[in-house]
């Protein structure tokens, strides 16, 4: 095996005596000096030797000077000590893929998920890798918390090299568990690393082969600091440095707050006393949670965050987001809602001051969390932010979180949650009683006497829209395999709505209801208008972003709609007004009130925040329940480079606008320079320095319209798609899309410097496939599909706003 020269590139020259002593197995400062135990070791390396008999040593550093600051691969010199590779390797009996909350939780336990069999070199190194000696490829797993990848059969070998994941809790070994020990870094080898070295400021050399054995960087899993694997960049003193937890320290729950409780068997007398006192105590929590307690150390600068993710929302987005948050935060502050729901996590962290909650899911998931918070009666109630993963996401739109998660970096989401403003959200009670006046002849076999939810945050409706939702719900319950994609779901909705329109299923709605708002009877008005849908709306958004209340500023009868004014808006729809919603129309404004008494005289389809049912004849009382604390995304330039904060904002800025095709974006969005080269210039716009993206959109569309008058056939510039969006090219290590609904929250100087990039999904770009520029073989790509040059055609853009772009 080829050996590297240990004295190359000036990487190990000039080493101090304590480091040489480490290579000989001595303690720093002499054989009798104290050091951290193996369980507390904060830096480890592939092929570092395990600690014999749990003696105190820096075994993870024994090869520190043999190749580089921490060895290049660190396995060659230990071949004689590691023993031969067994002929048969048994994979782990049980792979931990969730956070363990039981008494058997291990310190520094990894959270594994399956990854590609091919890819990065196995972290345990060649000597300890079993898969290397076998001819066929083996499955691999990656840790969500520290991002190392190993073959499944090599997981046990991590113990031999003494590598553990970053600690997520602590044992009560200290006399004073409220003592605040310094946080140590969790250093990990990286064979690939983005960004620049914190010491020298230079980038990391990226290897072209996925199987490269060279360790190019050493980074901390907590603060994300990264250094070159050289003595000149990563020095021994950094081992004992205190970790700051990085840019998101304010929202990270330190592992020193989470304490595992080891319960010892008490004597008979003391157990009897406990039984007597426990009669007055609250019921104990689920068994797996009782082994941990949270003892926070209050700080005005801290805004600890709990993340609740619904993996069933948004396709497979939820699962990926869980892994991303485990990488940036403590894994014990990230919860999968399919693993027991939110109650236990909220109970355990209920005493944490300034607590904030991020709900990753649809509006129904948000309502679930708010209902559990009501039951727990936390004081003060934590503020809730929303990462929209559902389909409608109307509450998320109202609070400026957008209509759906695309590819915004998690680190920026955490910054927005930390800086969000706390606002109030009205919540409404629904009290249902049987209508004794109704005729028995009106009964239905499929009716129910209860609503699916007795509280709503968004809306309560009955009539046409509820009937369509109910049919979809019943069909999905009968044959769930047919509803496995958003496209199919939308097609079913459209088909059901069209058939209901033809059949007129809700045309007689107004004849079978009575509506009284704050003592005012609106029944005759509803009947005169022949309304087919009645909506009680709490927030401005409805039906995936539409605004049915509209802007009543020109009328004196009603005020603008707010989510915190203690009033509910009553809106009626005819089939015509329902159809115009998607193009900016609104319904018939009936009332703004504090209390509603709704009486139905026949079974009618209703829905509560998207949960439908066929309700028996009933008397429904709608009253204000309480107000919940929510986090609203703010318009703050929190991610601007420091240069912008030091200089005054220019009155006018001239920015070059460039278009990027979807094909180029998907292929190159992780490579900024190549994506810049692939962009197509549109022209230059001049806007005020404090312009937001909504203002820039108007200038860009005007620029494009003016360009249409120029010889577009010569310029090969197709029409601008109505679905185009802005790209942020400055605040992350890659380009990412900005939701149309959040354009008013971003300044143009925040997402661009000299150039402004937009993504046009219908843009045609000429690119050469497998040839050099100027050679034959050029193909044109339309939204990721290759077409010949004579297929240069586009659908005309509609003049009105597209519902899909809201």
CORBELNOR-V162894 format. One record per pair of residues at least 6 apart in sequence whose C-alpha atoms are under 8 Angstrom apart, sorted by the first residue. I is the first residue (numbers start at 0). GAP is how many residues later the second one is. D is the distance in whole Angstrom. If there is no record, write none. Layout:
I:GAP:D
I:GAP:D
//
This chain:
0:75:8
2:73:8
3:63:7
4:62:7
5:6:7
5:59:8
5:60:5
5:61:5
5:62:7
6:6:7
6:60:8
10:57:6
10:58:7
10:219:5
10:220:5
10:221:7
11:53:6
11:54:8
11:55:8
11:56:6
11:57:7
11:218:8
11:219:6
17:9:8
17:10:5
17:11:6
18:9:7
18:45:8
18:46:8
18:217:8
19:45:8
20:6:7
20:7:7
21:6:7
21:36:7
21:37:8
21:39:7
21:40:6
22:38:7
22:39:5
22:40:6
22:41:7
22:42:8
23:38:7
24:32:8
24:34:8
24:37:7
25:31:8
26:6:6
26:7:7
26:8:7
26:30:6
26:31:7
27:7:8
33:22:7
34:21:6
34:22:6
34:23:8
35:20:6
35:21:7
35:22:8
36:17:7
36:18:7
36:19:5
36:20:6
37:13:6
37:16:7
37:17:8
37:18:6
37:19:7
37:20:8
37:21:8
37:124:8
38:68:8
40:17:7
40:19:8
41:142:6
41:143:6
41:144:5
41:145:6
41:197:7
42:17:6
42:18:8
42:142:7
42:143:6
42:144:5
42:145:7
42:196:7
43:16:5
43:17:7
43:117:8
43:118:7
43:119:5
43:120:8
43:143:7
43:144:7
44:15:6
44:16:8
44:25:7
44:26:8
44:29:7
44:116:7
44:117:8
44:118:7
44:143:7
44:144:7
45:27:7
45:28:6
45:29:7
45:77:6
45:78:5
45:79:6
45:112:8
45:115:6
45:117:7
45:143:8
46:27:6
46:28:5
46:31:7
46:77:6
46:78:6
46:80:8
46:81:7
46:113:8
46:114:5
47:11:6
47:12:5
47:13:7
47:14:7
47:15:7
47:26:7
47:112:8
47:113:5
47:114:6
48:10:6
48:11:7
48:13:8
48:111:6
48:112:5
48:113:7
49:9:7
49:10:8
49:109:7
49:110:5
49:111:6
49:112:5
50:6:7
50:8:6
50:111:8
59:101:8
59:102:7
60:9:7
62:7:7
62:8:6
62:11:7
63:6:4
63:7:6
64:6:7
66:7:7
67:161:6
67:162:5
67:163:7
68:160:6
68:161:5
68:162:5
68:165:6
68:166:7
69:159:6
69:160:8
70:144:8
71:141:8
71:142:6
71:143:5
71:144:8
71:157:8
72:52:7
72:140:6
72:141:6
72:142:6
73:51:7
74:50:6
74:51:6
74:52:6
75:50:8
75:51:7
77:49:8
78:48:6
81:45:7
81:46:8
84:43:8
84:45:7
88:41:7
88:64:7
89:63:6
90:61:6
90:62:4
90:63:8
90:64:8
91:60:7
91:61:7
91:63:7
91:64:7
94:17:7
95:14:7
95:15:6
95:16:6
96:14:5
96:15:5
96:16:6
97:13:6
97:14:8
98:12:6
98:232:7
98:233:7
100:187:6
100:188:6
100:190:7
100:191:7
101:185:8
101:186:5
101:187:7
101:189:6
102:157:8
102:159:8
102:185:7
102:188:6
106:57:8
106:60:6
106:61:8
106:62:7
106:63:8
107:56:5
107:57:4
107:58:5
107:59:5
107:60:7
108:55:6
108:56:6
108:57:8
108:58:8
109:33:6
109:34:8
109:35:7
109:36:8
109:54:7
109:55:5
110:32:5
110:33:6
110:34:6
111:29:6
111:30:5
111:31:5
111:32:6
112:28:5
112:29:5
112:30:6
112:31:7
113:25:8
113:26:6
113:27:4
113:28:6
114:24:8
114:25:6
114:26:5
114:27:6
115:23:7
115:24:6
115:25:8
116:20:7
116:21:6
116:22:5
116:23:5
116:34:8
117:19:8
118:91:5
118:92:6
119:29:7
119:71:8
119:90:5
119:91:5
119:92:7
120:28:8
120:29:8
120:70:8
120:89:7
120:90:5
120:91:6
120:92:6
121:7:7
121:27:6
121:28:5
121:29:6
122:25:6
122:26:6
122:27:5
123:26:7
123:30:7
123:33:7
123:34:6
123:37:7
125:6:7
127:26:7
127:29:6
128:22:8
128:25:6
128:28:8
129:23:7
129:24:6
130:6:7
130:7:6
130:20:7
130:22:7
130:23:7
137:13:6
137:14:7
137:15:8
138:12:6
138:13:6
139:9:7
139:10:6
139:11:4
139:12:5
140:8:6
140:9:6
140:10:6
140:11:6
141:6:6
141:7:4
141:8:7
142:6:7
143:179:5
143:180:7
143:182:6
143:183:6
144:20:7
144:21:7
144:76:8
144:178:7
144:181:5
144:182:5
144:183:8
144:185:8
144:186:7
145:19:6
145:20:7
145:42:8
145:75:6
145:181:6
146:180:7
157:6:7
164:21:8
165:20:6
165:55:7
165:56:8
166:88:7
167:86:8
167:87:5
167:90:8
167:162:6
167:163:7
167:164:6
168:85:8
168:86:4
168:87:6
168:88:7
168:89:5
168:90:6
168:91:7
169:85:6
169:86:6
169:87:8
169:88:6
169:89:5
169:90:6
170:88:6
170:89:5
170:90:7
171:87:6
171:88:7
171:89:7
177:117:7
177:119:8
179:76:7
180:75:8
181:60:6
181:61:8
182:59:6
182:60:5
182:61:7
183:55:8
183:56:7
183:57:7
183:58:5
183:59:5
184:35:6
184:36:7
184:37:7
184:38:8
184:54:7
184:56:7
184:57:7
184:58:5
185:33:8
185:34:5
185:35:6
185:36:7
186:31:6
186:32:5
186:33:4
186:34:7
187:30:6
187:31:5
187:32:6
187:33:7
188:26:6
188:27:8
188:28:6
188:29:5
188:30:7
189:25:6
189:26:6
189:27:5
189:28:6
189:29:7
190:21:7
190:22:7
190:23:6
190:24:5
190:25:5
190:26:7
191:12:8
191:14:6
191:15:7
191:23:8
191:24:7
191:25:7
192:11:6
192:13:7
192:23:7
192:24:6
192:33:8
193:9:8
193:10:7
194:8:6
194:9:7
194:538:7
195:6:5
195:7:4
195:8:6
195:30:7
195:31:8
196:6:6
196:7:7
196:28:8
196:29:6
196:30:5
196:31:6
196:36:8
197:27:7
197:28:6
197:29:6
198:28:6
198:34:5
198:35:8
199:33:7
203:12:7
203:13:7
203:24:7
204:11:7
205:10:8
214:14:7
215:12:6
215:13:6
216:9:6
216:10:5
216:11:5
216:12:5
217:8:6
217:9:5
217:10:6
217:11:6
217:16:8
218:6:5
218:7:4
218:8:6
219:6:7
220:106:7
221:21:8
221:23:5
221:24:7
221:106:7
221:107:8
222:20:7
222:21:6
222:22:4
222:23:4
222:24:7
223:22:7
224:21:8
226:6:6
226:7:6
227:6:7
244:7:8
247:80:8
247:163:8
247:166:7
247:167:7
248:53:8
249:51:6
249:52:5
249:53:5
249:54:6
249:168:8
250:51:6
250:52:5
250:53:4
250:54:5
250:78:8
250:163:8
250:167:7
251:52:6
251:53:7
251:77:5
251:78:6
252:51:6
252:52:7
252:76:7
252:77:6
252:80:7
253:76:7
254:75:7
256:37:6
256:38:5
256:39:5
256:40:7
257:34:7
257:35:6
257:36:5
257:37:7
258:33:6
258:34:5
258:35:6
258:36:7
259:31:6
259:32:4
259:33:7
260:29:8
260:30:5
260:31:6
260:32:7
261:29:7
262:28:8
283:6:8
284:59:7
285:58:7
288:55:7
288:59:8
292:55:7
293:54:7
293:55:6
293:57:8
293:58:8
294:56:8
294:57:8
295:55:8
295:56:6
295:57:8
297:54:8
297:55:6
301:52:7
302:50:8
302:51:5
302:52:6
302:53:6
302:115:7
303:48:8
303:49:8
303:50:7
303:51:5
303:52:6
304:28:7
304:50:6
304:51:5
304:52:6
304:53:7
305:27:5
305:28:6
305:29:8
305:49:8
305:50:6
305:51:5
305:52:6
306:18:8
306:26:6
306:27:5
306:28:6
306:50:6
306:51:5
306:52:6
306:53:7
307:26:6
307:27:5
307:28:6
307:29:6
307:34:7
307:49:8
307:50:6
307:51:5
307:52:6
308:9:6
308:12:8
308:13:7
308:25:8
308:26:6
308:27:5
308:28:6
308:50:6
308:51:5
308:52:6
309:8:6
309:26:6
309:27:5
309:28:7
309:50:6
309:51:5
309:55:7
310:6:7
310:7:4
310:8:5
310:25:7
310:26:8
310:27:7
310:50:8
311:6:7
312:48:5
312:49:6
312:76:5
312:77:5
313:47:7
313:75:5
313:76:5
313:77:7
314:170:8
316:72:7
317:42:7
317:43:8
317:71:7
321:12:7
321:13:8
321:14:7
323:86:7
324:6:8
324:9:7
324:85:7
325:8:7
327:83:7
334:7:8
334:10:8
341:27:7
341:30:8
342:29:6
345:27:8
346:29:7
349:28:7
353:28:7
354:27:5
354:28:7
355:26:5
355:27:5
355:28:6
355:29:8
356:25:7
356:26:6
356:27:5
356:28:6
357:26:6
357:27:5
357:28:6
357:29:7
357:59:8
358:6:7
358:7:6
358:10:8
358:25:7
358:26:6
358:27:5
358:28:6
359:26:6
359:27:5
359:28:6
359:29:6
360:25:8
360:26:6
360:27:5
360:28:4
360:29:6
361:26:6
361:27:5
361:28:4
361:29:7
361:30:7
361:31:6
362:25:8
362:27:7
362:29:8
362:30:6
362:31:7
362:32:6
362:33:8
362:246:8
363:245:7
363:246:8
365:20:7
366:89:8
366:90:7
369:258:7
372:8:7
380:247:8
380:248:7
381:247:7
382:39:7
382:245:8
382:246:5
382:247:5
382:248:6
383:245:6
383:246:5
383:247:5
384:32:7
384:245:6
384:246:5
384:247:7
385:10:6
385:15:7
385:245:8
386:9:7
386:14:7
386:17:8
386:18:7
387:8:6
387:13:7
387:14:7
387:15:6
387:16:5
387:17:6
388:15:6
388:16:6
389:14:7
390:13:7
390:153:7
391:11:7
391:150:8
391:151:6
391:152:4
391:153:7
392:9:8
392:10:6
392:11:7
392:151:6
392:152:8
393:9:7
393:64:8
393:147:5
393:148:6
393:149:7
393:150:6
393:151:6
394:63:7
394:144:7
394:146:7
395:6:6
395:7:7
396:6:5
396:144:7
396:148:7
396:344:7
397:141:7
397:142:7
397:143:6
398:232:7
398:233:5
398:234:6
399:232:6
399:233:5
399:234:8
399:341:7
399:342:6
399:345:8
400:231:7
400:232:6
400:341:7
401:337:6
401:338:8
401:339:5
401:340:6
402:141:7
402:142:7
402:336:7
402:338:7
402:403:7
403:335:8
405:331:7
405:333:8
406:329:6
406:330:7
407:328:6
407:329:7
407:330:7
408:323:7
408:327:8
414:223:8
415:217:6
415:218:7
416:214:7
416:216:7
418:214:8
418:215:7
419:211:5
419:212:5
419:213:5
419:214:6
420:210:5
420:211:5
420:212:7
420:213:7
421:207:6
421:208:6
421:209:5
421:210:6
422:141:8
422:206:6
422:207:5
422:208:6
422:209:7
423:139:7
423:140:5
423:203:6
423:204:6
423:205:5
423:206:6
424:32:8
424:138:5
424:139:5
424:202:5
424:203:5
424:204:7
424:205:7
425:31:7
425:112:7
425:137:6
425:138:5
425:139:7
425:140:6
425:198:7
425:199:8
425:200:6
425:201:5
425:202:7
426:28:7
426:29:6
426:30:5
426:111:8
426:197:6
426:198:5
426:199:5
426:200:6
426:201:7
427:27:6
427:28:5
427:29:7
427:194:7
427:195:6
427:196:5
427:197:5
427:198:7
428:25:6
428:26:5
428:27:7
428:192:8
428:193:6
428:194:5
428:195:6
428:196:5
429:24:5
429:25:6
429:26:8
429:190:7
429:191:6
429:192:5
429:193:7
430:23:7
430:189:6
430:190:5
430:191:7
431:17:8
431:18:7
431:19:8
431:186:6
431:187:6
431:188:5
431:189:7
432:185:6
432:186:5
432:187:7
433:15:7
433:182:8
433:183:6
433:184:4
433:185:6
434:164:7
434:165:7
434:166:7
434:182:5
434:183:4
434:184:6
436:164:8
437:163:5
437:164:7
437:179:6
438:162:8
438:163:8
441:159:8
441:160:5
441:161:7
442:159:7
442:160:7
442:173:7
443:159:7
443:172:8
445:168:7
446:156:6
446:166:8
446:167:5
446:168:5
446:169:5
447:165:7
447:166:6
447:167:5
447:168:6
448:166:6
448:167:6
448:169:8
449:165:7
450:157:8
450:162:7
450:164:7
451:156:7
451:159:6
451:160:7
451:161:7
452:155:6
452:158:8
454:153:8
455:152:6
455:153:6
456:81:7
456:82:8
456:152:7
457:79:6
457:80:5
457:81:6
457:84:8
457:151:6
458:76:7
458:77:6
458:78:4
458:79:6
458:80:8
458:83:8
458:149:6
458:150:6
459:75:6
459:76:5
459:77:7
459:146:7
459:147:6
459:148:5
459:149:6
460:72:7
460:73:6
460:74:4
460:75:6
460:145:6
460:146:6
460:147:7
461:71:6
461:72:6
461:73:7
461:142:7
461:143:6
461:144:4
461:145:6
462:43:6
462:46:6
462:69:6
462:70:4
462:71:6
462:141:7
462:142:6
462:143:7
463:36:8
463:41:7
463:42:5
463:68:6
463:69:5
464:68:7
465:139:5
465:140:5
465:141:5
465:146:6
466:138:5
466:139:7
467:25:7
467:28:6
467:29:6
467:32:8
468:24:8
468:138:8
468:141:7
468:143:6
469:135:7
469:137:8
469:142:5
469:143:6
469:144:8
470:25:8
471:20:7
471:21:7
471:24:8
472:139:7
475:6:7
475:7:6
481:6:8
482:6:6
500:74:8
505:26:5
505:27:8
506:23:7
506:24:7
506:25:5
507:22:8
507:24:7
508:21:8
508:22:7
508:23:6
508:24:7
509:13:8
509:16:6
509:17:5
509:20:6
509:21:6
509:22:7
510:16:7
511:88:6
511:89:5
511:90:6
512:10:7
512:85:7
512:86:5
512:87:4
512:88:6
513:7:8
513:8:8
513:9:5
513:84:6
513:85:5
513:86:7
514:6:6
514:7:5
514:8:5
514:81:7
514:82:6
514:83:5
514:84:7
515:6:6
515:7:7
515:80:6
515:81:5
515:82:6
516:74:7
516:76:6
516:77:8
516:78:6
516:79:5
516:80:7
517:75:6
517:76:6
517:77:5
517:78:6
521:68:8
525:46:8
528:45:8
529:44:7
530:41:6
530:42:5
530:43:5
531:40:8
531:41:6
531:42:5
531:43:7
532:39:6
532:40:5
532:41:7
533:36:7
533:37:6
533:38:5
533:39:6
534:35:6
534:36:5
534:37:6
535:32:7
535:33:6
535:34:5
535:35:6
536:31:6
536:32:5
536:33:6
536:34:8
537:24:8
537:25:6
537:29:8
537:30:5
537:31:6
538:22:7
538:23:6
538:24:5
539:7:6
539:8:7
539:9:7
539:21:6
539:22:7
539:23:7
540:6:5
540:7:7
541:6:7
544:258:8
544:261:6
545:35:6
545:36:6
545:38:7
546:34:7
546:37:7
546:38:8
546:39:7
547:23:8
547:33:7
547:37:7
547:38:4
547:39:5
548:12:7
548:20:8
548:22:7
548:37:6
548:38:6
548:39:8
548:40:7
549:35:7
549:36:5
549:37:8
550:9:6
551:6:6
551:7:6
551:8:6
552:6:7
552:7:7
557:33:8
557:34:7
560:8:7
563:63:8
565:28:7
565:58:7
566:25:6
566:26:5
566:27:5
567:24:6
567:25:5
567:26:6
568:20:8
568:21:8
568:22:6
568:23:5
568:24:7
569:19:7
569:20:5
569:21:5
569:22:6
569:23:8
570:16:6
570:17:5
570:18:5
570:19:6
570:20:7
571:15:6
571:16:5
571:17:7
571:18:7
572:14:5
572:15:6
573:13:8
576:8:7
576:9:6
576:10:6
576:11:8
577:8:8
577:9:7
579:6:7
580:6:8
581:221:6
582:217:7
582:218:7
582:219:8
582:220:7
593:29:7
593:30:7
594:26:7
594:27:6
594:28:5
594:29:7
595:24:8
595:25:6
595:26:5
595:27:7
596:22:7
596:23:6
596:24:5
596:25:6
597:21:6
597:22:5
597:23:6
598:18:8
598:19:6
598:20:4
598:21:6
599:16:8
599:17:5
599:18:5
599:19:7
600:16:5
600:17:7
601:14:6
601:15:5
602:11:6
602:12:5
602:13:4
602:14:5
603:10:5
603:11:6
603:12:7
603:13:8
604:7:7
604:8:6
604:9:4
604:10:6
605:6:6
605:7:6
605:8:6
605:9:7
606:6:6
633:111:7
634:109:8
634:110:4
634:111:6
635:109:7
635:110:8
636:109:7
636:110:7
636:113:6
638:92:6
638:111:7
639:91:7
639:110:6
648:40:6
648:41:7
649:38:8
649:39:5
650:37:5
650:38:5
650:39:8
651:34:7
651:35:6
651:36:4
651:37:5
652:33:6
652:34:6
652:35:6
652:36:6
653:30:6
653:31:6
653:32:4
653:33:7
653:100:8
654:29:5
654:30:6
654:31:7
654:98:8
654:99:6
654:100:6
654:101:6
655:25:7
655:26:8
655:27:6
655:28:4
655:29:7
655:98:7
655:99:5
655:100:6
656:24:6
656:25:6
656:26:6
656:27:6
656:28:7
656:43:8
656:98:6
656:99:5
656:100:6
656:101:7
657:21:6
657:22:5
657:23:4
657:24:5
657:25:7
657:97:7
657:98:6
657:99:5
657:100:6
658:20:5
658:21:5
658:22:6
658:23:7
658:98:6
658:99:5
658:100:6
658:101:7
659:15:8
659:18:7
659:19:5
659:20:6
659:97:7
659:98:6
659:99:5
659:100:6
659:103:7
660:18:8
660:98:6
660:99:5
660:100:6
660:101:7
660:102:5
660:103:7
660:104:7
660:121:8
660:122:7
661:97:7
661:98:6
661:99:5
661:100:7
661:101:7
661:121:5
661:122:6
662:118:7
662:119:8
662:120:6
662:121:4
662:122:8
663:11:7
663:14:7
664:10:7
664:94:8
667:6:7
667:7:6
668:6:6
668:65:6
668:66:5
668:67:7
669:63:7
669:64:5
669:65:7
670:63:7
671:57:8
671:61:8
671:62:6
671:63:7
678:78:8
681:22:8
682:20:7
684:14:7
684:15:7
684:18:7
686:9:7
686:12:8
688:59:8
688:60:7
689:57:6
689:58:7
689:59:8
690:56:6
690:57:6
691:51:7
691:52:6
691:53:7
691:54:6
691:55:4
691:56:6
692:33:8
692:50:5
692:51:6
692:52:8
692:53:6
692:54:6
692:55:6
693:49:6
693:50:6
695:52:7
700:19:8
703:15:8
703:16:7
707:11:8
711:6:7
717:45:7
717:46:7
717:76:7
718:75:8
718:77:8
718:78:8
719:40:7
719:42:8
719:43:8
719:77:8
720:39:6
720:40:7
720:41:6
720:42:8
720:76:6
721:75:6
721:76:7
721:79:8
721:80:7
721:83:8
722:37:7
722:38:7
722:79:7
722:81:7
722:82:6
723:34:7
723:35:6
723:36:5
723:37:7
724:12:7
724:13:7
724:14:7
724:15:7
724:33:6
724:34:5
724:35:7
725:11:6
725:12:6
725:13:8
725:31:6
725:32:4
725:33:6
726:8:6
726:9:5
726:10:5
726:11:6
726:24:7
726:29:8
726:30:5
726:31:5
726:32:6
727:7:6
727:8:5
727:9:6
727:10:7
727:23:5
727:24:7
727:29:7
728:6:5
728:7:7
728:22:6
728:23:6
728:27:8
728:28:7
729:20:7
729:21:5
729:22:6
729:23:8
730:19:8
730:20:7
736:22:8
739:65:6
739:66:6
740:65:6
760:22:5
761:20:6
761:21:5
761:32:8
762:19:6
762:20:7
763:16:6
763:17:6
763:18:5
763:19:7
763:28:8
764:15:6
764:16:6
764:17:7
765:12:7
765:13:6
765:14:5
765:15:7
766:11:6
766:12:6
766:13:6
766:14:7
767:9:6
767:10:4
767:11:6
768:8:7
768:9:6
768:10:7
769:7:8
770:6:7
770:7:8
778:7:6
778:8:7
778:9:6
778:10:7
779:6:6
779:7:5
779:8:6
779:9:6
780:6:6
//
